[in-house]
Amino acid sequence: MGDFFAGAVALKRGGTVEEMAKGFLFLASDDSSYMTGGELLMDGGYRDL
C-alpha cells in the first residue's frame, strides 16, 4: 500500500480480504434481514485528500 493511501485512511492500513468478506457475509446472512437500505462502509475511514 502506498504512503499516500495509508495517509488518507484513518486506520493507516489497507483492509484485508477477510475484513471485506465479513461485511459481504453479513449482508448475505439472516443477520441483515431487517435492513431496508443504507450504507455499509468498509473503507477504513478513507477520506478524499
PQR file of N, CA, C, O and H, with PARSE charges and radii, in Angstrom:
ATOM      1  N   MET A   1       0.863  -1.178   0.000 -0.4000 1.5000
ATOM      2  CA  MET A   1       0.000   0.000   0.000 -0.0000 2.0000
ATOM      3  C   MET A   1       0.900   1.229   0.000  0.5500 1.7000
ATOM      4  O   MET A   1       1.889   1.282   0.731 -0.5500 1.4000
ATOM      5  N   GLY A   2       0.553   2.211  -0.820 -0.4000 1.5000
ATOM      6  CA  GLY A   2       1.362   3.412  -0.914 -0.0000 2.0000
ATOM      7  C   GLY A   2       1.212   4.331   0.277  0.5500 1.7000
ATOM      8  O   GLY A   2       0.220   4.280   1.004 -0.5500 1.4000
ATOM      9  H   GLY A   2      -0.250   2.168  -1.414  0.4000 1.0000
ATOM     10  N   ASP A   3       2.213   5.171   0.464 -0.4000 1.5000
ATOM     11  CA  ASP A   3       2.185   6.114   1.590 -0.0000 2.0000
ATOM     12  C   ASP A   3       1.022   7.083   1.490  0.5500 1.7000
ATOM     13  O   ASP A   3       0.428   7.439   2.508 -0.5500 1.4000
ATOM     14  H   ASP A   3       3.019   5.213  -0.126  0.4000 1.0000
ATOM     15  N   PHE A   4       0.678   7.525   0.258 -0.4000 1.5000
ATOM     16  CA  PHE A   4      -0.429   8.460   0.095 -0.0000 2.0000
ATOM     17  C   PHE A   4      -1.729   7.828   0.574  0.5500 1.7000
ATOM     18  O   PHE A   4      -2.480   8.441   1.333 -0.5500 1.4000
ATOM     19  H   PHE A   4       1.161   7.236  -0.569  0.4000 1.0000
ATOM     20  N   PHE A   5      -1.996   6.601   0.131 -0.4000 1.5000
ATOM     21  CA  PHE A   5      -3.234   5.931   0.514 -0.0000 2.0000
ATOM     22  C   PHE A   5      -3.262   5.684   2.018  0.5500 1.7000
ATOM     23  O   PHE A   5      -4.295   5.895   2.654 -0.5500 1.4000
ATOM     24  H   PHE A   5      -1.386   6.102  -0.485  0.4000 1.0000
ATOM     25  N   ALA A   6      -2.159   5.244   2.592 -0.4000 1.5000
ATOM     26  CA  ALA A   6      -2.112   4.999   4.037 -0.0000 2.0000
ATOM     27  C   ALA A   6      -2.413   6.278   4.807  0.5500 1.7000
ATOM     28  O   ALA A   6      -3.051   6.229   5.859 -0.5500 1.4000
ATOM     29  H   ALA A   6      -1.320   5.072   2.075  0.4000 1.0000
ATOM     30  N   GLY A   7      -1.960   7.422   4.297 -0.4000 1.5000
ATOM     31  CA  GLY A   7      -2.227   8.689   4.960 -0.0000 2.0000
ATOM     32  C   GLY A   7      -3.669   9.138   4.830  0.5500 1.7000
ATOM     33  O   GLY A   7      -4.142   9.949   5.626 -0.5500 1.4000
ATOM     34  H   GLY A   7      -1.442   7.461   3.443  0.4000 1.0000
ATOM     35  N   ALA A   8      -4.375   8.615   3.826 -0.4000 1.5000
ATOM     36  CA  ALA A   8      -5.763   9.004   3.596 -0.0000 2.0000
ATOM     37  C   ALA A   8      -6.755   8.099   4.326  0.5500 1.7000
ATOM     38  O   ALA A   8      -7.958   8.360   4.309 -0.5500 1.4000
ATOM     39  H   ALA A   8      -3.990   7.956   3.180  0.4000 1.0000
ATOM     40  N   VAL A   9      -6.267   7.056   4.956 -0.4000 1.5000
ATOM     41  CA  VAL A   9      -7.124   6.099   5.656 -0.0000 2.0000
ATOM     42  C   VAL A   9      -6.904   6.267   7.159  0.5500 1.7000
ATOM     43  O   VAL A   9      -5.767   6.240   7.632 -0.5500 1.4000
ATOM     44  H   VAL A   9      -5.290   6.844   4.969  0.4000 1.0000
ATOM     45  N   ALA A  10      -7.990   6.439   7.901 -0.4000 1.5000
ATOM     46  CA  ALA A  10      -7.893   6.674   9.350 -0.0000 2.0000
ATOM     47  C   ALA A  10      -7.183   5.524  10.070  0.5500 1.7000
ATOM     48  O   ALA A  10      -6.473   5.759  11.047 -0.5500 1.4000
ATOM     49  H   ALA A  10      -8.913   6.462   7.517  0.4000 1.0000
ATOM     50  N   LEU A  11      -7.360   4.305   9.609 -0.4000 1.5000
ATOM     51  CA  LEU A  11      -6.723   3.160  10.259 -0.0000 2.0000
ATOM     52  C   LEU A  11      -5.275   2.983   9.835  0.5500 1.7000
ATOM     53  O   LEU A  11      -4.584   2.108  10.356 -0.5500 1.4000
ATOM     54  H   LEU A  11      -7.937   4.114   8.815  0.4000 1.0000
ATOM     55  N   LYS A  12      -4.808   3.796   8.902 -0.4000 1.5000
ATOM     56  CA  LYS A  12      -3.413   3.800   8.435 -0.0000 2.0000
ATOM     57  C   LYS A  12      -2.963   2.480   7.824  0.5500 1.7000
ATOM     58  O   LYS A  12      -1.782   2.137   7.887 -0.5500 1.4000
ATOM     59  H   LYS A  12      -5.370   4.506   8.479  0.4000 1.0000
ATOM     60  N   ARG A  13      -3.905   1.729   7.226 -0.4000 1.5000
ATOM     61  CA  ARG A  13      -3.576   0.468   6.549 -0.0000 2.0000
ATOM     62  C   ARG A  13      -4.713   0.086   5.625  0.5500 1.7000
ATOM     63  O   ARG A  13      -5.829   0.591   5.746 -0.5500 1.4000
ATOM     64  H   ARG A  13      -4.864   2.008   7.174  0.4000 1.0000
ATOM     65  N   GLY A  14      -4.421  -0.795   4.720 -0.4000 1.5000
ATOM     66  CA  GLY A  14      -5.460  -1.319   3.851 -0.0000 2.0000
ATOM     67  C   GLY A  14      -6.229  -2.420   4.555  0.5500 1.7000
ATOM     68  O   GLY A  14      -5.743  -3.018   5.515 -0.5500 1.4000
ATOM     69  H   GLY A  14      -3.514  -1.205   4.622  0.4000 1.0000
ATOM     70  N   GLY A  15      -7.425  -2.680   4.075 -0.4000 1.5000
ATOM     71  CA  GLY A  15      -8.237  -3.756   4.642 -0.0000 2.0000
ATOM     72  C   GLY A  15      -7.792  -5.100   4.103  0.5500 1.7000
ATOM     73  O   GLY A  15      -7.229  -5.184   3.011 -0.5500 1.4000
ATOM     74  H   GLY A  15      -7.820  -2.194   3.295  0.4000 1.0000
ATOM     75  N   THR A  16      -8.040  -6.141   4.857 -0.4000 1.5000
ATOM     76  CA  THR A  16      -7.708  -7.490   4.415 -0.0000 2.0000
ATOM     77  C   THR A  16      -8.898  -8.108   3.696  0.5500 1.7000
ATOM     78  O   THR A  16     -10.026  -7.627   3.805 -0.5500 1.4000
ATOM     79  H   THR A  16      -8.497  -6.073   5.744  0.4000 1.0000
ATOM     80  N   VAL A  17      -8.633  -9.163   2.974 -0.4000 1.5000
ATOM     81  CA  VAL A  17      -9.707  -9.898   2.300 -0.0000 2.0000
ATOM     82  C   VAL A  17     -10.707 -10.404   3.327  0.5500 1.7000
ATOM     83  O   VAL A  17     -11.914 -10.367   3.091 -0.5500 1.4000
ATOM     84  H   VAL A  17      -7.717  -9.554   2.886  0.4000 1.0000
ATOM     85  N   GLU A  18     -10.219 -10.870   4.452 -0.4000 1.5000
ATOM     86  CA  GLU A  18     -11.101 -11.393   5.496 -0.0000 2.0000
ATOM     87  C   GLU A  18     -12.014 -10.300   6.051  0.5500 1.7000
ATOM     88  O   GLU A  18     -13.188 -10.551   6.320 -0.5500 1.4000
ATOM     89  H   GLU A  18      -9.239 -10.900   4.644  0.4000 1.0000
ATOM     90  N   GLU A  19     -11.482  -9.089   6.224 -0.4000 1.5000
ATOM     91  CA  GLU A  19     -12.298  -7.977   6.731 -0.0000 2.0000
ATOM     92  C   GLU A  19     -13.389  -7.600   5.733  0.5500 1.7000
ATOM     93  O   GLU A  19     -14.519  -7.316   6.128 -0.5500 1.4000
ATOM     94  H   GLU A  19     -10.527  -8.884   6.006  0.4000 1.0000
ATOM     95  N   MET A  20     -13.063  -7.595   4.463 -0.4000 1.5000
ATOM     96  CA  MET A  20     -14.064  -7.282   3.438 -0.0000 2.0000
ATOM     97  C   MET A  20     -15.127  -8.376   3.384  0.5500 1.7000
ATOM     98  O   MET A  20     -16.319  -8.090   3.273 -0.5500 1.4000
ATOM     99  H   MET A  20     -12.144  -7.826   4.142  0.4000 1.0000
ATOM    100  N   ALA A  21     -14.685  -9.631   3.465 -0.4000 1.5000
ATOM    101  CA  ALA A  21     -15.618 -10.760   3.395 -0.0000 2.0000
ATOM    102  C   ALA A  21     -16.638 -10.721   4.521  0.5500 1.7000
ATOM    103  O   ALA A  21     -17.797 -11.078   4.312 -0.5500 1.4000
ATOM    104  H   ALA A  21     -13.717  -9.863   3.555  0.4000 1.0000
ATOM    105  N   LYS A  22     -16.230 -10.294   5.713 -0.4000 1.5000
ATOM    106  CA  LYS A  22     -17.165 -10.232   6.847 -0.0000 2.0000
ATOM    107  C   LYS A  22     -18.342  -9.312   6.554  0.5500 1.7000
ATOM    108  O   LYS A  22     -19.475  -9.618   6.923 -0.5500 1.4000
ATOM    109  H   LYS A  22     -15.288 -10.004   5.883  0.4000 1.0000
ATOM    110  N   GLY A  23     -18.083  -8.187   5.894 -0.4000 1.5000
ATOM    111  CA  GLY A  23     -19.171  -7.283   5.530 -0.0000 2.0000
ATOM    112  C   GLY A  23     -20.111  -7.901   4.518  0.5500 1.7000
ATOM    113  O   GLY A  23     -21.330  -7.785   4.641 -0.5500 1.4000
ATOM    114  H   GLY A  23     -17.162  -7.938   5.594  0.4000 1.0000
ATOM    115  N   PHE A  24     -19.542  -8.565   3.507 -0.4000 1.5000
ATOM    116  CA  PHE A  24     -20.374  -9.213   2.491 -0.0000 2.0000
ATOM    117  C   PHE A  24     -21.169 -10.370   3.076  0.5500 1.7000
ATOM    118  O   PHE A  24     -22.334 -10.566   2.731 -0.5500 1.4000
ATOM    119  H   PHE A  24     -18.552  -8.659   3.407  0.4000 1.0000
ATOM    120  N   LEU A  25     -20.543 -11.131   3.956 -0.4000 1.5000
ATOM    121  CA  LEU A  25     -21.248 -12.246   4.589 -0.0000 2.0000
ATOM    122  C   LEU A  25     -22.387 -11.754   5.468  0.5500 1.7000
ATOM    123  O   LEU A  25     -23.438 -12.391   5.534 -0.5500 1.4000
ATOM    124  H   LEU A  25     -19.597 -10.972   4.236  0.4000 1.0000
ATOM    125  N   PHE A  26     -22.187 -10.628   6.143 -0.4000 1.5000
ATOM    126  CA  PHE A  26     -23.267 -10.045   6.944 -0.0000 2.0000
ATOM    127  C   PHE A  26     -24.461  -9.711   6.064  0.5500 1.7000
ATOM    128  O   PHE A  26     -25.598 -10.038   6.404 -0.5500 1.4000
ATOM    129  H   PHE A  26     -21.333 -10.111   6.089  0.4000 1.0000
ATOM    130  N   LEU A  27     -24.207  -9.060   4.933 -0.4000 1.5000
ATOM    131  CA  LEU A  27     -25.307  -8.673   4.047 -0.0000 2.0000
ATOM    132  C   LEU A  27     -26.017  -9.884   3.449  0.5500 1.7000
ATOM    133  O   LEU A  27     -27.213  -9.821   3.164 -0.5500 1.4000
ATOM    134  H   LEU A  27     -23.283  -8.794   4.657  0.4000 1.0000
ATOM    135  N   ALA A  28     -25.297 -10.978   3.258 -0.4000 1.5000
ATOM    136  CA  ALA A  28     -25.885 -12.192   2.681 -0.0000 2.0000
ATOM    137  C   ALA A  28     -26.545 -13.076   3.736  0.5500 1.7000
ATOM    138  O   ALA A  28     -27.195 -14.062   3.391 -0.5500 1.4000
ATOM    139  H   ALA A  28     -24.326 -11.030   3.489  0.4000 1.0000
ATOM    140  N   SER A  29     -26.389 -12.738   5.012 -0.4000 1.5000
ATOM    141  CA  SER A  29     -26.908 -13.580   6.085 -0.0000 2.0000
ATOM    142  C   SER A  29     -28.260 -13.088   6.591  0.5500 1.7000
ATOM    143  O   SER A  29     -28.724 -12.006   6.232 -0.5500 1.4000
ATOM    144  H   SER A  29     -25.861 -11.937   5.292  0.4000 1.0000
ATOM    145  N   ASP A  30     -28.871 -13.905   7.425 -0.4000 1.5000
ATOM    146  CA  ASP A  30     -30.135 -13.522   8.066 -0.0000 2.0000
ATOM    147  C   ASP A  30     -29.947 -12.382   9.058  0.5500 1.7000
ATOM    148  O   ASP A  30     -30.924 -11.739   9.442 -0.5500 1.4000
ATOM    149  H   ASP A  30     -28.494 -14.784   7.716  0.4000 1.0000
ATOM    150  N   ASP A  31     -28.711 -12.115   9.484 -0.4000 1.5000
ATOM    151  CA  ASP A  31     -28.453 -11.015  10.415 -0.0000 2.0000
ATOM    152  C   ASP A  31     -28.827  -9.664   9.823  0.5500 1.7000
ATOM    153  O   ASP A  31     -29.074  -8.715  10.568 -0.5500 1.4000
ATOM    154  H   ASP A  31     -27.917 -12.637   9.173  0.4000 1.0000
ATOM    155  N   SER A  32     -28.872  -9.560   8.510 -0.4000 1.5000
ATOM    156  CA  SER A  32     -29.222  -8.292   7.866 -0.0000 2.0000
ATOM    157  C   SER A  32     -30.654  -8.306   7.328  0.5500 1.7000
ATOM    158  O   SER A  32     -31.017  -7.465   6.506 -0.5500 1.4000
ATOM    159  H   SER A  32     -28.671 -10.331   7.905  0.4000 1.0000
ATOM    160  N   SER A  33     -31.464  -9.256   7.791 -0.4000 1.5000
ATOM    161  CA  SER A  33     -32.806  -9.428   7.231 -0.0000 2.0000
ATOM    162  C   SER A  33     -33.747  -8.253   7.496  0.5500 1.7000
ATOM    163  O   SER A  33     -34.732  -8.091   6.776 -0.5500 1.4000
ATOM    164  H   SER A  33     -31.169  -9.939   8.460  0.4000 1.0000
ATOM    165  N   TYR A  34     -33.472  -7.437   8.500 -0.4000 1.5000
ATOM    166  CA  TYR A  34     -34.350  -6.311   8.812 -0.0000 2.0000
ATOM    167  C   TYR A  34     -33.851  -5.008   8.201  0.5500 1.7000
ATOM    168  O   TYR A  34     -34.446  -3.954   8.425 -0.5500 1.4000
ATOM    169  H   TYR A  34     -32.672  -7.568   9.084  0.4000 1.0000
ATOM    170  N   MET A  35     -32.788  -5.065   7.448 -0.4000 1.5000
ATOM    171  CA  MET A  35     -32.264  -3.867   6.778 -0.0000 2.0000
ATOM    172  C   MET A  35     -33.089  -3.595   5.528  0.5500 1.7000
ATOM    173  O   MET A  35     -33.387  -4.508   4.757 -0.5500 1.4000
ATOM    174  H   MET A  35     -32.304  -5.921   7.266  0.4000 1.0000
ATOM    175  N   THR A  36     -33.449  -2.349   5.337 -0.4000 1.5000
ATOM    176  CA  THR A  36     -34.193  -1.978   4.136 -0.0000 2.0000
ATOM    177  C   THR A  36     -33.406  -1.031   3.252  0.5500 1.7000
ATOM    178  O   THR A  36     -33.860  -0.687   2.161 -0.5500 1.4000
ATOM    179  H   THR A  36     -33.206  -1.608   5.963  0.4000 1.0000
ATOM    180  N   GLY A  37     -32.276  -0.620   3.687 -0.4000 1.5000
ATOM    181  CA  GLY A  37     -31.440   0.283   2.910 -0.0000 2.0000
ATOM    182  C   GLY A  37     -30.398   0.908   3.809  0.5500 1.7000
ATOM    183  O   GLY A  37     -30.470   0.806   5.034 -0.5500 1.4000
ATOM    184  H   GLY A  37     -31.907  -0.900   4.573  0.4000 1.0000
ATOM    185  N   GLY A  38     -29.465   1.531   3.213 -0.4000 1.5000
ATOM    186  CA  GLY A  38     -28.409   2.169   3.974 -0.0000 2.0000
ATOM    187  C   GLY A  38     -27.064   1.857   3.362  0.5500 1.7000
ATOM    188  O   GLY A  38     -26.975   1.253   2.293 -0.5500 1.4000
ATOM    189  H   GLY A  38     -29.406   1.614   2.218  0.4000 1.0000
ATOM    190  N   GLU A  39     -26.037   2.266   4.039 -0.4000 1.5000
ATOM    191  CA  GLU A  39     -24.688   2.041   3.551 -0.0000 2.0000
ATOM    192  C   GLU A  39     -23.889   1.293   4.586  0.5500 1.7000
ATOM    193  O   GLU A  39     -23.975   1.576   5.781 -0.5500 1.4000
ATOM    194  H   GLU A  39     -26.109   2.756   4.908  0.4000 1.0000
ATOM    195  N   LEU A  40     -23.125   0.354   4.131 -0.4000 1.5000
ATOM    196  CA  LEU A  40     -22.198  -0.363   4.978 -0.0000 2.0000
ATOM    197  C   LEU A  40     -20.811   0.005   4.471  0.5500 1.7000
ATOM    198  O   LEU A  40     -20.313  -0.578   3.508 -0.5500 1.4000
ATOM    199  H   LEU A  40     -23.055   0.125   3.160  0.4000 1.0000
ATOM    200  N   LEU A  41     -20.198   0.973   5.127 -0.4000 1.5000
ATOM    201  CA  LEU A  41     -18.902   1.458   4.681 -0.0000 2.0000
ATOM    202  C   LEU A  41     -17.788   0.583   5.232  0.5500 1.7000
ATOM    203  O   LEU A  41     -17.639   0.429   6.445 -0.5500 1.4000
ATOM    204  H   LEU A  41     -20.602   1.446   5.909  0.4000 1.0000
ATOM    205  N   MET A  42     -17.017   0.020   4.330 -0.4000 1.5000
ATOM    206  CA  MET A  42     -15.877  -0.812   4.710 -0.0000 2.0000
ATOM    207  C   MET A  42     -14.634  -0.180   4.068  0.5500 1.7000
ATOM    208  O   MET A  42     -13.975  -0.781   3.220 -0.5500 1.4000
ATOM    209  H   MET A  42     -17.137   0.146   3.345  0.4000 1.0000
ATOM    210  N   ASP A  43     -14.340   1.042   4.499 -0.4000 1.5000
ATOM    211  CA  ASP A  43     -13.275   1.792   3.851 -0.0000 2.0000
ATOM    212  C   ASP A  43     -12.161   2.216   4.809  0.5500 1.7000
ATOM    213  O   ASP A  43     -11.275   2.979   4.425 -0.5500 1.4000
ATOM    214  H   ASP A  43     -14.875   1.530   5.189  0.4000 1.0000
ATOM    215  N   GLY A  44     -12.197   1.735   6.036 -0.4000 1.5000
ATOM    216  CA  GLY A  44     -11.151   2.051   6.997 -0.0000 2.0000
ATOM    217  C   GLY A  44     -11.097   3.509   7.390  0.5500 1.7000
ATOM    218  O   GLY A  44     -10.100   3.964   7.950 -0.5500 1.4000
ATOM    219  H   GLY A  44     -12.917   1.115   6.348  0.4000 1.0000
ATOM    220  N   GLY A  45     -12.157   4.252   7.105 -0.4000 1.5000
ATOM    221  CA  GLY A  45     -12.180   5.669   7.417 -0.0000 2.0000
ATOM    222  C   GLY A  45     -11.514   6.516   6.342  0.5500 1.7000
ATOM    223  O   GLY A  45     -10.965   7.578   6.636 -0.5500 1.4000
ATOM    224  H   GLY A  45     -12.967   3.882   6.650  0.4000 1.0000
ATOM    225  N   TYR A  46     -11.563   6.047   5.093 -0.4000 1.5000
ATOM    226  CA  TYR A  46     -10.949   6.778   3.977 -0.0000 2.0000
ATOM    227  C   TYR A  46     -11.552   8.162   3.836  0.5500 1.7000
ATOM    228  O   TYR A  46     -12.762   8.344   3.966 -0.5500 1.4000
ATOM    229  H   TYR A  46     -12.009   5.184   4.854  0.4000 1.0000
ATOM    230  N   ARG A  47     -10.704   9.123   3.571 -0.4000 1.5000
ATOM    231  CA  ARG A  47     -11.166  10.488   3.285 -0.0000 2.0000
ATOM    232  C   ARG A  47     -10.415  10.987   2.064  0.5500 1.7000
ATOM    233  O   ARG A  47      -9.214  10.757   1.925 -0.5500 1.4000
ATOM    234  H   ARG A  47      -9.721   8.975   3.465  0.4000 1.0000
ATOM    235  N   ASP A  48     -11.115  11.657   1.200 -0.4000 1.5000
ATOM    236  CA  ASP A  48     -10.528  12.188  -0.032 -0.0000 2.0000
ATOM    237  C   ASP A  48      -9.673  13.390   0.315  0.5500 1.7000
ATOM    238  O   ASP A  48     -10.169  14.372   0.868 -0.5500 1.4000
ATOM    239  H   ASP A  48     -12.091  11.844   1.314  0.4000 1.0000
ATOM    240  N   LEU A  49      -8.391  13.318  -0.006 -0.4000 1.5000
ATOM    241  CA  LEU A  49      -7.493  14.425   0.328 -0.0000 2.0000
ATOM    242  C   LEU A  49      -7.436  15.420  -0.788  0.5500 1.7000
ATOM    243  O   LEU A  49      -6.728  16.422  -0.686 -0.5500 1.4000
ATOM    244  H   LEU A  49      -7.988  12.521  -0.455  0.4000 1.0000
TER
END
